[in-house]
Amino acid sequence: MAQFRPDHYMGVSRFHVGYYRGVLAMVYAINEINKNVHLLPNFTLGFDIFDSCFSENQAIETALAFLSGIQKPIPNYICNSASMIAGIIGEFGSSLTIPVARILGVHHVTQISPGATQSTLSNKLQFPSFLRTVPSDKLQTYDLAQLIVYFGWTWVGVLATDNDAGETGSQSIKTEILKTGSCIAFNEKIHVRYSTEKFSKLVELVKKSSVNVIIVHSSEVHIKPLLQAFYVRNMSDKVLLFTANFPLTPGLFTAEILFLLNGTLVLSSPLGDMPSFRDYLYRLHPSTEPGDIFIRSYWEKIFTCNWPVNGKPITGLTNTSALCSGMETLTQVSIPFIEMQDIIYSYHPYLATYAFANALHNMASCKSKAGPFQNNSCPKMKEIQPWQVMHYVKNVHYKTEVTEDDLSFDVNGDAMTVYDITNMHILPNGTFRFVRVGKIDHRAPPGQEISINMTIIMWNGKYTQVPRSVCSEGCSTGYRKIVKEGQPVCCFNCIPCSNGEISNQTDSDNCLICPVNEWSNDERDKCIPTSIEFLSYDEPLGISLAVIAMFLLILTTVVLIIFIKYRGTPVVKANNREMSYLLLFGLKLCFLCSLVFIGYPVRVTCILRQTIFSIVFSMSVSSVLAKTITVVIAFKVTHPNSKLKQWVGLEIPTSIVTLFSLIQTVICTLWLSTSPPFPELKTTSVSKKIIAECNEGQRTFFYCSLGYLCLLAMVCFIAAFLARKLPDSFNEAKHITFSMLVFLSVWFSFIPAYLSTQGKYMVAVEIFAILSSTAGLLFCIFLGKCYIILLRPKQNTKKHLMVKGKLS
């Protein structure tokens, strides 16, 4: 029968109900094992209790006392040779476990912790004999980050104990949370020894922060002063998420502070229901457990009374408290201690006890010459060594008969890959209980590790559903995030996607560019097929330009017919009638070539557009230049013996037209042979349409041909300007001068207009330039002559022209 040994109990000033509950769970498991005829038959388990009093120095001293076998430890000496040490269960906290584990590791004494979670303890080089029934912080921090993602929280704060365990844990939590894309608003330290002023500054920081969720990586002792400060400042609007380092002790917090914890979530080590243990707790009574030196202190805590021992209370409650009668019964009241029997303090010491028992059972069951040690030997149960126990505990694999939990340790000494998610409910009568609302099980299929029943979660009074905790509200579809300068990535502004880009998901970091044949809709959340834009015959602009071109073509044809019909008249014969025919034919081609620019661009039309236009216009301007030179030569040959007489005729005008047209033809030939124009679909940043246009290829050739045309027009303009004072009878230099002035004005205006437009309007600008400049030549040179031919036939005589020449 297990007995408490007061000679090995290091007394403390304050009784801790939670730790006592863990001791009772171990006692309950030992009693259960001693009664089990199938587990360790013919063996009886016993135990000693040592208290570390929340002190690392005390923890080291108790570990050495355990090894020495006496209350006052002597390092490296075992004073009780009859003691058979199987191992140690404890500590609960990581900060106290680490120094103990270092000492026990030197002596290969197995230590199973029911609560230490720091990931450093998984290092078997530093802690070779340490094992635990709870997951390590490494798994806890990862699961904590995934839980943050599950609830959609991206902006959280972190509070951790100001010690090595708290520093390591908080940094691990921060690292894992940042990996998920969430952000840490603050990462602050807390400690029970902090001053009131320091806690006030911390409360002010939390209050000003926009976070609604705070992760607490601390024991209840260190968080208590901060919760008190929260209560004073009426800060009940923050949701607390506690790590597995937070086992709650009944009676530690006042009713007001418990109110702040209403709706708190706890990522706790796996819990197990032990119905028989509940009954065991209800049967506890100081009179039935005379060997339990803690039962009276526990009774005082539960019923708030004084148990008199020699006239004095045990725990030092107020003198006004009633004396315990011993007639109190646990079944008559709702006690948090009973409601919390399945928390870490109870369940995991129970598992650790069974781990030792099954290991010892395997040792006792070892068959001769089939053992795990040298020469296949088995351990001697009356002389068991700590390192032998460690071997069997590390390889234990068992299932408890009551809870049916399957437990084994991995190579790092870690047993569990499961976390329970519990929710703290504060009841109207001031009591509380933890409700299991979900779990995180890494044995589940990928994507199904987290399972939570959202309907049974109770949040604090401010929230009726999952609270929002974000630095910036998410961006809707059609927008992308842009991080605020100097802020974490979770603090951002939302800006709409540019034209031609979309975001079809919320909180997009970047916008997606639509495919070539698609464009973004007005909401910028999807790409839609775009219409292809080009100057067609089906739209008013294309029809208007085509009609104007055909009208001018017909008008030019009519003028040509008139000139052919009246070819014998002086007005037609003057200034080289053949050049007039050639010029009118060229003007017809100019009007016709404008039609090539209308319609969907294909390879043939792209090649013909600029080249035919350039050559035809060069021929027309060359014809005008030839007419001008003909006039000059004609008026210079006024003397019979003039040497210029031999140049009078068609040879000079024909040569001029051929030469200057040939130069333009060479430019166009080089253009087509090196980088010919080709059709392409162009997507612009300011249009929802795809522009079908002709890419000019090497645009240098385009500007060279256009520049040559303007140069030719300027030469013609200068020649005509110099010949303007010749007699008017047969001189059309003034008309040519004005026509070239119109021509140059149109094309010099065309260049900036052409460069400032795009799509079909760019094509329309060029067509307009072609039609207006060609019409200028037609009207300025031939309109007056047609007027005389048709309406003033009396002036269409040589005599009239000669008289006019004399008068001028």
C-alpha positions in Angstrom: 0.0 0.0 0.0 1.4 3.4 -1.0 2.2 5.7 1.9 3.2 9.4 2.1 6.5 9.8 3.8 6.6 13.1 5.7 10.4 12.8 6.4 11.0 13.3 2.7 8.5 16.2 2.3 10.1 19.7 1.9 7.3 21.9 3.3 6.1 25.1 1.5 4.4 28.2 2.8 1.4 27.8 0.4 -0.5 24.7 -0.4 -0.8 24.0 -4.2 -4.0 22.1 -5.0 -3.0 21.3 -8.5 0.2 19.6 -7.5 -1.6 17.7 -4.9 -4.0 16.5 -7.5 -1.1 15.2 -9.5 0.2 13.4 -6.4 -3.2 11.8 -5.9 -3.3 10.7 -9.5 0.0 9.0 -9.0 -1.1 7.4 -5.7 -4.4 6.3 -7.4 -2.4 4.7 -10.3 0.0 2.9 -7.8 -2.9 1.5 -5.8 -4.6 0.4 -9.1 -1.4 -1.3 -10.2 -0.8 -3.0 -6.9 -4.3 -4.5 -7.0 -3.8 -5.7 -10.6 -2.9 -9.4 -10.6 -1.7 -9.2 -14.2 0.7 -6.2 -13.9 3.7 -6.7 -11.6 2.4 -9.7 -9.7 4.3 -10.3 -6.5 5.6 -6.8 -6.6 4.5 -3.7 -4.6 5.2 -0.2 -5.8 6.0 2.6 -3.3 7.0 6.2 -3.6 8.6 9.2 -1.9 7.5 12.8 -2.4 9.8 15.8 -2.8 8.8 19.4 -3.2 10.8 21.9 -5.3 8.8 24.9 -4.0 9.0 26.6 -7.4 12.7 27.1 -6.8 15.5 25.8 -9.0 17.8 25.6 -6.0 15.3 23.6 -4.1 14.7 21.3 -7.1 18.4 20.6 -7.4 18.6 19.9 -3.6 15.6 17.5 -3.7 17.1 15.7 -6.7 20.3 15.1 -4.9 18.4 14.0 -1.8 16.6 11.5 -3.8 19.8 10.1 -5.2 21.5 10.1 -1.8 18.6 8.5 0.0 18.6 11.0 2.9 17.0 14.3 3.6 20.3 16.2 3.7 21.9 15.2 0.4 25.5 14.2 -0.1 26.5 14.5 -3.8 27.7 11.3 -5.4 26.9 9.2 -2.3 24.1 6.7 -1.9 23.4 6.3 1.8 20.5 3.9 1.6 21.8 0.8 -0.1 18.5 -1.0 0.4 16.5 1.5 -1.7 15.6 0.3 -5.2 15.1 3.5 -7.3 13.0 2.9 -10.4 12.8 6.6 -11.5 11.2 10.0 -10.9 7.9 11.5 -12.0 8.2 15.2 -12.3 8.7 18.2 -12.6 5.7 19.8 -14.1 7.4 23.0 -15.2 10.3 23.1 -17.8 12.4 25.7 -15.9 12.6 23.4 -12.8 12.8 20.2 -14.9 16.0 21.2 -16.8 18.4 21.3 -13.8 17.0 18.1 -12.4 17.2 16.3 -15.7 20.9 17.3 -16.1 21.7 15.8 -12.7 19.6 12.6 -13.2 21.1 12.1 -16.7 24.6 11.8 -15.2 23.4 8.9 -13.1 21.1 7.4 -15.8 18.1 7.8 -13.5 14.9 7.8 -15.6 12.8 10.9 -15.3 9.3 11.1 -16.8 7.8 14.6 -16.7 4.0 15.0 -16.9 4.2 18.6 -17.8 7.6 19.9 -19.0 7.3 20.9 -22.7 10.5 22.8 -23.6 11.9 21.4 -26.8 15.5 21.5 -25.5 14.6 18.5 -23.3 14.3 16.4 -26.5 18.1 16.6 -26.9 19.3 13.2 -25.7 22.9 14.3 -25.6 22.1 16.8 -22.8 19.2 14.9 -21.2 19.7 11.1 -22.0 17.4 9.8 -19.3 14.5 12.3 -19.7 11.1 11.3 -21.1 7.7 13.0 -21.0 4.1 12.2 -21.6 3.3 15.6 -23.1 4.3 16.9 -26.5 7.3 19.2 -26.8 7.1 22.9 -27.3 8.4 22.4 -30.9 5.2 20.6 -31.8 3.2 22.9 -29.5 4.4 26.1 -31.2 3.7 24.6 -34.7 0.2 23.6 -33.7 -0.4 26.9 -32.0 0.5 28.7 -35.3 -1.8 26.4 -37.2 -4.6 27.1 -34.7 -4.1 30.9 -35.3 -4.5 30.2 -39.1 -7.6 28.1 -38.5 -9.4 30.9 -36.7 -8.2 33.5 -39.2 -6.2 35.5 -36.8 -3.3 37.4 -38.3 -2.5 40.0 -35.6 -1.7 38.6 -32.2 0.3 39.5 -29.1 2.6 37.2 -27.1 3.1 37.3 -23.3 5.8 34.9 -21.9 7.5 34.3 -18.6 10.7 36.2 -18.1 13.0 33.2 -17.8 14.9 30.9 -20.1 11.9 28.7 -20.8 9.7 31.7 -21.5 12.3 33.3 -23.8 12.9 30.1 -25.8 9.2 29.4 -26.0 8.1 32.9 -27.1 10.8 33.0 -29.8 9.6 29.6 -31.1 6.0 30.8 -31.1 7.0 34.0 -32.9 9.0 32.1 -35.5 6.2 29.6 -36.3 3.5 32.3 -36.5 5.6 34.4 -38.9 6.0 31.4 -41.1 2.2 31.2 -41.6 2.1 34.9 -42.7 0.6 36.2 -39.5 2.3 38.9 -37.4 3.2 39.6 -33.8 2.0 42.9 -32.5 4.1 42.7 -29.3 6.2 40.1 -27.6 6.4 41.0 -23.9 7.8 39.4 -20.8 6.0 38.9 -17.5 7.1 37.8 -14.0 5.5 37.6 -10.6 8.3 39.7 -9.2 7.8 42.6 -11.6 6.9 46.0 -10.0 3.4 47.4 -10.2 4.7 50.2 -12.4 6.1 47.7 -14.9 2.8 45.9 -15.0 0.9 49.2 -15.5 3.1 50.0 -18.5 2.5 46.5 -19.9 -1.3 46.9 -19.5 -1.2 50.2 -21.2 0.7 48.7 -24.1 -1.9 45.9 -24.5 -4.8 48.3 -24.2 -3.5 50.5 -26.9 -2.8 47.6 -29.2 -5.4 46.7 -31.8 -5.0 42.9 -31.2 -8.0 41.0 -29.9 -6.1 37.7 -29.2 -3.2 37.3 -26.9 -1.1 34.1 -26.6 0.1 33.5 -23.1 3.1 31.2 -22.6 3.3 31.3 -18.8 2.3 29.5 -15.7 -0.6 30.8 -13.6 1.7 32.2 -11.0 3.3 34.8 -13.3 0.1 35.7 -15.2 -1.9 36.4 -12.0 -0.5 40.0 -11.3 -1.1 40.9 -14.9 -4.7 39.6 -14.8 -5.3 41.7 -11.7 -4.0 44.8 -13.5 -6.4 43.9 -16.4 -9.3 43.8 -14.1 -8.4 47.2 -12.6 -8.3 48.7 -16.0 -11.5 46.9 -17.1 -9.9 45.1 -19.9 -12.2 42.2 -20.6 -12.2 42.5 -24.4 -9.1 40.4 -25.1 -9.3 36.7 -25.9 -6.5 34.8 -24.2 -5.0 31.7 -25.8 -2.9 29.7 -23.3 -0.2 27.2 -24.1 0.1 23.9 -22.4 2.2 25.6 -19.7 -1.0 26.9 -18.1 -2.6 24.5 -15.7 -5.2 26.4 -13.7 -5.3 25.8 -9.9 -8.6 26.2 -8.1 -8.7 29.0 -5.5 -5.7 30.8 -7.0 -7.7 33.5 -8.7 -10.5 35.7 -7.4 -14.0 35.6 -8.9 -13.2 38.9 -10.7 -10.1 37.6 -12.3 -11.8 34.4 -13.3 -14.3 36.5 -15.1 -11.5 37.8 -17.4 -10.7 34.2 -18.2 -14.2 33.4 -19.4 -14.0 32.0 -22.9 -10.2 31.5 -22.7 -8.8 28.8 -25.0 -6.1 26.5 -23.8 -3.9 24.3 -26.1 -3.5 21.5 -23.5 -1.8 18.2 -23.4 -4.1 15.3 -24.2 -6.7 14.7 -21.6 -8.2 11.4 -20.4 -11.3 10.6 -18.5 -10.7 8.5 -15.4 -14.2 7.9 -13.9 -12.8 5.7 -11.1 -10.4 8.5 -10.2 -13.4 10.8 -9.7 -14.9 8.3 -7.3 -11.6 8.1 -5.6 -11.5 11.8 -5.0 -15.0 11.8 -3.6 -14.0 9.2 -1.0 -11.1 11.2 0.3 -11.4 12.2 3.9 -8.8 13.2 6.6 -10.0 10.4 8.9 -9.6 7.7 6.3 -6.1 8.8 5.1 -4.1 9.1 8.3 -0.8 8.7 6.3 -1.6 11.6 4.0 0.0 14.7 5.5 -1.6 16.9 2.8 -5.2 15.8 3.1 -6.0 18.3 5.9 -4.5 21.2 4.1 -6.5 20.2 1.0 -9.7 20.0 3.1 -9.2 23.5 4.4 -8.8 24.8 0.8 -11.9 23.1 -0.4 -14.3 24.1 2.3 -12.5 27.3 3.5 -12.3 26.1 7.1 -9.6 25.5 9.7 -8.7 22.0 10.6 -7.4 22.1 14.1 -4.2 20.3 15.0 -3.3 21.0 18.6 -5.5 24.0 18.5 -3.9 25.6 15.4 -5.0 25.6 11.7 -2.7 23.9 9.2 -2.6 26.4 6.4 -3.0 29.6 8.3 -6.4 30.7 7.1 -8.1 33.6 8.8 -9.1 33.2 12.4 -12.6 34.1 11.4 -12.9 31.0 9.2 -15.0 28.2 10.7 -13.5 25.1 12.0 -13.7 22.0 9.9 -16.1 19.5 11.4 -15.0 16.6 9.4 -18.6 16.0 8.3 -18.2 17.9 5.0 -18.7 15.8 1.9 -17.3 16.5 -1.5 -20.4 15.1 -3.3 -22.6 17.8 -1.9 -20.9 20.8 -3.5 -19.7 21.8 -7.0 -15.9 21.9 -6.6 -13.6 23.0 -9.4 -11.1 20.5 -8.1 -13.4 17.7 -9.1 -14.4 19.3 -12.4 -10.7 19.6 -13.4 -9.7 16.1 -12.5 -8.8 15.3 -16.1 -6.4 18.2 -16.6 -2.6 17.8 -16.9 -2.0 17.6 -13.2 -4.1 14.4 -13.0 -4.0 12.5 -16.2 -0.3 12.7 -17.1 1.1 11.6 -13.7 -1.3 8.7 -14.1 0.2 7.8 -17.5 3.8 8.3 -16.3 3.1 5.9 -13.4 1.8 3.3 -15.8 4.9 3.7 -18.0 7.2 2.8 -15.1 4.9 -0.1 -14.0 4.9 -1.6 -17.5 8.6 -1.2 -17.8 9.2 -2.9 -14.5 6.8 -5.6 -15.6 8.8 -6.2 -18.8 11.9 -6.4 -16.7 10.4 -9.0 -14.4 9.2 -10.9 -17.4 12.6 -11.2 -19.0 13.5 -14.7 -20.1 16.9 -16.1 -19.2 19.4 -15.8 -22.1 16.9 -13.7 -24.0 17.6 -10.4 -22.3 18.6 -7.1 -23.9 21.9 -6.7 -22.1 25.4 -8.2 -22.5 25.4 -11.9 -23.3 21.6 -11.7 -23.6 21.4 -11.3 -19.8 18.3 -10.1 -17.9 18.4 -7.6 -15.0 18.2 -8.9 -11.4 15.0 -7.4 -9.9 16.5 -7.3 -6.4 19.5 -5.4 -7.7 18.1 -3.3 -10.6 20.2 -0.5 -11.8 18.9 2.9 -13.1 20.3 2.4 -16.6 18.5 -0.9 -16.9 15.2 0.7 -15.9 15.9 3.5 -18.5 16.3 0.9 -21.3 13.0 -0.7 -20.5 11.1 2.6 -20.1 12.4 3.9 -23.4 11.1 0.8 -25.2 7.8 0.5 -23.3 4.6 0.3 -25.3 1.4 -0.2 -23.4 -2.3 0.5 -23.2 -3.8 1.4 -19.9 -6.7 -0.8 -18.8 -8.9 2.0 -17.7 -8.4 4.7 -20.3 -7.2 2.4 -23.0 -4.7 5.0 -24.2 -1.8 3.7 -26.3 1.5 5.1 -25.1 5.1 4.8 -26.2 8.1 7.0 -26.4 10.0 8.0 -29.5 13.8 8.4 -29.9 13.6 11.9 -28.3 11.6 10.6 -25.3 8.4 12.3 -26.4 5.2 10.3 -26.2 2.3 12.4 -27.5 1.6 13.9 -31.0 -1.9 15.1 -30.0 -3.1 18.3 -28.4 -6.6 19.0 -27.0 -8.2 22.4 -27.4 -10.2 23.3 -24.3 -12.4 26.2 -23.6 -12.8 27.7 -20.1 -16.4 28.3 -19.0 -17.2 30.4 -16.0 -20.4 29.3 -14.3 -22.9 31.7 -12.7 -21.9 30.5 -9.2 -18.3 31.5 -9.8 -17.0 28.0 -10.4 -15.4 27.1 -13.7 -14.8 24.1 -15.9 -12.8 23.2 -19.0 -14.7 22.0 -22.0 -12.9 20.0 -24.6 -13.9 21.7 -27.9 -11.5 20.1 -30.3 -8.1 18.5 -30.9 -5.0 18.6 -33.1 -4.0 15.1 -34.0 -0.9 14.6 -36.3 -1.9 11.0 -36.8 -4.9 12.2 -38.8 -4.8 12.5 -42.7 -3.2 15.7 -44.1 -5.5 18.6 -43.9 -7.7 17.0 -41.2 -5.3 17.4 -38.2 -7.4 20.2 -36.6 -11.0 19.4 -35.7 -13.0 21.9 -33.6 -16.7 22.0 -32.7 -17.3 25.7 -33.0 -20.8 25.5 -31.7 -19.7 24.7 -28.1 -17.0 27.4 -27.8 -18.0 30.1 -25.4 -16.2 33.4 -26.0 -16.0 36.3 -23.5 -18.9 38.7 -23.2 -17.9 40.9 -26.1 -18.0 38.3 -28.8 -20.8 35.9 -29.9 -18.7 34.3 -32.6 -15.1 33.9 -33.6 -13.5 37.3 -32.9 -11.5 39.2 -35.5 -7.9 39.9 -34.7 -6.2 41.6 -37.7 -4.1 44.7 -38.2 -5.8 45.6 -41.4 -9.1 44.3 -42.7 -8.6 41.9 -45.7 -8.6 43.1 -49.3 -11.6 42.0 -51.3 -11.3 40.6 -54.8 -10.1 43.1 -57.3 -7.6 44.6 -54.9 -4.1 43.8 -53.7 -2.2 44.4 -50.5 0.5 47.0 -50.2 2.3 47.0 -46.9 2.3 50.2 -44.8 5.7 51.7 -44.6 7.6 50.7 -41.4 4.8 48.2 -40.4 4.7 44.4 -40.4 3.3 42.6 -43.5 -0.1 42.2 -41.8 -0.6 46.0 -41.7 -1.4 47.1 -45.2 -3.6 49.2 -47.5 -5.8 47.8 -50.3 -5.3 49.2 -53.7 -7.2 48.2 -56.8 -5.5 46.2 -59.5 -4.4 48.0 -62.6 -6.1 47.8 -65.9 -5.6 44.4 -67.5 -4.9 42.8 -64.0 -7.2 40.9 -61.6 -7.2 39.3 -58.2 -9.8 36.6 -57.8 -8.9 35.9 -54.2 -9.2 37.9 -51.1 -6.0 39.3 -49.5 -4.0 38.9 -52.7 -0.4 40.1 -52.5 -0.2 40.5 -56.3 -2.5 41.0 -59.2 -2.6 38.5 -62.1 -2.1 39.8 -65.6 -4.8 38.7 -68.0 -3.9 36.7 -71.1 -3.3 38.5 -74.3 -6.8 38.0 -75.6 -8.5 38.9 -72.4 -9.0 42.0 -70.2 -10.0 42.7 -66.6 -13.7 43.5 -65.9 -14.8 46.6 -64.0 -14.5 44.8 -60.7 -11.0 43.5 -61.5 -11.9 40.1 -60.2 -11.9 38.1 -63.5 -10.6 38.3 -67.0 -13.1 38.6 -69.8 -12.7 38.2 -73.6 -11.7 41.5 -75.2 -12.9 42.9 -78.5 -10.4 43.5 -81.2 -10.2 47.1 -82.2 -9.3 48.2 -85.8 -10.6 50.7 -88.2 -13.3 48.8 -90.1 -15.9 49.6 -92.8 -18.7 48.7 -90.3 -18.2 51.8 -88.1 -19.1 55.4 -88.8 -15.5 56.6 -88.8 -14.3 54.0 -91.3 -17.4 54.5 -93.5 -17.0 58.3 -93.5 -13.3 58.2 -94.5 -14.1 55.6 -97.2 -16.9 57.8 -98.6 -14.7 60.9 -98.6 -11.9 58.9 -100.3 -14.3 57.6 -103.0 -15.8 61.1 -103.5 -12.4 62.6 -104.0 -11.4 59.7 -106.3 -14.5 60.3 -108.4 -13.8 64.1 -108.4 -10.2 63.5 -109.6 -11.5 61.2 -112.3 -13.9 63.8 -113.4 -11.1 66.4 -113.5 -9.0 63.9 -115.5 -11.8 63.4 -118.0 -12.3 67.1 -118.3 -8.6 67.6 -119.0 -8.6 64.8 -121.6 -11.8 66.1 -123.3 -10.4 69.7 -123.4 -6.8 68.6 -124.0 -6.5 71.0 -127.0 -7.4 74.1 -125.1 -4.7 76.5 -124.0 -5.5 76.1 -120.3 -4.9 72.3 -120.5 -1.9 72.6 -122.9 -0.2 75.1 -120.7 2.5 73.8 -118.3 3.0 70.4 -119.7 -0.4 68.7 -120.3 1.2 65.2 -119.9 2.5 66.0 -116.4 -1.1 67.1 -115.5 -2.4 63.7 -116.6 0.3 61.9 -114.7 -0.3 64.1 -111.6 -4.1 63.4 -111.7 -3.4 59.7 -112.1 -1.1 59.9 -109.1 -3.7 61.7 -107.1 -6.2 59.0 -107.9 -3.8 56.4 -106.6 -3.3 58.5 -103.4 -7.0 58.4 -102.7 -7.2 54.7 -103.5 -4.2 53.9 -101.2 -6.1 55.4 -98.2 -8.6 52.6 -98.5 -5.8 50.0 -97.8 -5.6 51.4 -94.3 -9.2 50.5 -93.5 -10.1 46.9 -92.5 -8.5 44.2 -90.4 -4.8 44.3 -90.9 -3.2 41.3 -92.6 0.3 40.8 -93.8 -0.4 41.9 -97.4 -2.2 45.1 -96.4 0.5 45.9 -93.8 3.2 45.7 -96.5 1.2 47.7 -99.0 0.0 50.5 -96.6 3.1 52.5 -96.1 5.1 51.5 -99.1 2.5 52.1 -101.8 1.5 55.3 -100.0 5.2 56.5 -100.0 5.9 55.6 -103.6 2.6 57.1 -105.0 3.0 60.3 -103.0 6.6 60.6 -104.2 5.4 60.2 -107.8 2.7 62.9 -107.3 5.0 65.4 -105.6 7.7 64.6 -108.2 5.1 65.4 -110.9 4.3 68.8 -109.2 8.1 69.4 -109.1 8.4 68.5 -112.8 5.6 70.9 -113.7 7.3 73.7 -111.7 10.7 73.1 -113.4 8.9 73.0 -116.8 7.4 76.4 -116.1 10.8 77.8 -115.1 12.5 76.4 -118.2 9.7 77.5 -120.5 10.0 81.1 -119.4 13.8 81.1 -119.5 13.7 80.0 -123.2 12.5 83.3 -124.5 15.4 83.9 -126.8 15.8 81.8 -129.9 19.5 81.2 -129.3 19.0 80.1 -125.6 20.9 77.0 -124.6 17.9 75.9 -122.4 15.9 75.3 -125.5 17.2 71.7 -125.8 15.7 70.9 -122.4 12.2 71.8 -123.4 10.1 68.7 -123.9 9.0 65.6 -121.9 12.5 64.3 -121.2 13.2 66.5 -118.2 9.8 66.1 -116.4 9.9 62.3 -117.1 13.4 62.1 -115.7 12.5 64.1 -112.6 9.5 61.9 -111.9 11.4 58.7 -112.5 14.5 59.7 -110.5 12.7 61.0 -107.4 10.2 58.1 -107.4 13.0 55.7 -107.8 14.7 57.0 -104.7 11.6 56.4 -102.6 11.2 53.0 -104.2 14.8 52.1 -103.1 14.0 53.2 -99.5 10.8 51.0 -99.5 12.7 48.1 -101.0 15.3 48.2 -98.3 12.5 48.5 -95.7 10.7 45.4 -97.0 13.9 43.3 -97.4 15.2 44.0 -93.9 12.3 44.6 -91.5 8.9 44.5 -93.3 5.7 45.6 -91.5 3.6 42.8 -90.0 0.2 42.6 -88.3 0.1 42.3 -84.5 -2.3 42.3 -81.6 -1.4 44.9 -79.1 -2.7 45.2 -75.5 -2.5 48.6 -73.9 -2.7 49.5 -70.3 -5.5 52.0 -70.7 -7.9 50.1 -72.9 -10.1 47.1 -72.5 -9.6 46.2 -76.1 -6.9 44.5 -78.1 -5.7 46.7 -80.9 -5.1 45.0 -84.2 -2.5 47.1 -86.0 0.4 46.9 -88.3 3.8 47.0 -86.7 6.0 49.1 -88.9 9.0 46.8 -88.3 12.0 49.0 -88.3 10.4 52.4 -87.8 13.5 54.2 -89.0 12.5 53.3 -92.6 9.0 54.7 -92.0 10.4 58.0 -90.8 13.0 58.0 -93.6 10.3 57.6 -96.3 8.1 60.2 -94.7 11.0 62.5 -94.2 12.1 62.1 -97.9 8.5 62.9 -99.0 8.5 66.1 -96.9 12.0 67.0 -98.3 10.7 66.5 -101.8 7.7 68.7 -101.0 10.0 71.4 -99.6 12.1 71.5 -102.7 9.0 71.7 -104.8 7.7 74.5 -102.6 11.0 76.5 -102.9 11.1 76.1 -106.7 7.5 77.2 -107.1 8.1 80.1 -104.7 11.0 81.4 -106.7 9.0 81.1 -110.0 5.9 82.9 -108.6 6.8 86.3 -110.3 6.9 84.8 -113.8 4.0 86.0 -116.1 0.6 84.6 -115.1 -0.5 83.6 -118.6 1.1 80.2 -118.5 2.4 80.2 -115.0 0.8 78.1 -112.3 3.8 78.5 -109.8 1.6 80.5 -107.4 -0.9 77.6 -107.3 1.8 75.1 -106.8 3.4 77.2 -104.0 0.1 77.3 -102.1 -0.6 73.6 -102.7 2.9 72.7 -101.3 2.2 75.0 -98.4 -1.0 73.1 -97.6 0.8 69.8 -98.2 3.6 70.5 -95.8 1.3 72.0 -93.1 -0.8 68.8 -93.2 2.2 66.5 -92.8 4.0 68.5 -90.2 0.8 68.5 -88.2 0.4 64.8 -88.8 3.6 63.7 -87.0 2.6 64.8 -83.4 -1.0 63.8 -83.9 0.2 60.4 -85.1 2.4 59.8 -82.1 -0.2 60.9 -79.6 -2.9 58.5 -80.7 -3.2 54.8 -80.9 -5.3 52.1 -82.4 -7.9 52.9 -85.0 -7.6 56.7 -84.3 -3.9 56.6 -85.3 -4.9 55.0 -88.6 -7.6 57.5 -89.0 -5.2 60.4 -88.5 -2.9 59.0 -91.3 -5.9 58.5 -93.6 -7.0 62.1 -92.9 -3.5 63.4 -93.7 -3.4 61.5 -97.0 -6.8 62.7 -98.0 -6.4 66.3 -97.0 -2.9 66.7 -98.5 -4.0 65.0 -101.7 -7.2 67.1 -101.9 -5.0 70.2 -101.3 -3.0 69.4 -104.4 -6.1 68.7 -106.4 -8.0 71.8 -105.5 -5.0 74.3 -105.5 -3.7 73.2 -108.9 -6.8 72.1 -110.9 -9.8 73.8 -109.4 -9.1 77.2 -111.1 -8.4 75.5 -114.5 -11.6 73.5 -114.3 -13.5 76.7 -113.5 -12.1 78.4 -116.6 -12.7 75.4 -118.8 -16.3 74.8 -117.7 -17.6 78.2 -116.7 -15.4 80.7 -118.5 -14.7 79.2 -121.9 -14.1 82.7 -123.3 -11.0 82.9 -121.2 -9.7 79.5 -122.4 -8.1 81.1 -125.5 -4.5 81.8 -126.4 -5.3 85.4 -127.2 -6.9 86.0 -123.8 -4.0 84.3 -122.0 -1.5 86.4 -124.0 -3.3 89.6 -123.3 -3.5 88.7 -119.6 0.2 88.1 -119.7 0.9 91.5 -121.1 -1.3 93.2 -118.7 0.4 91.6 -115.7 
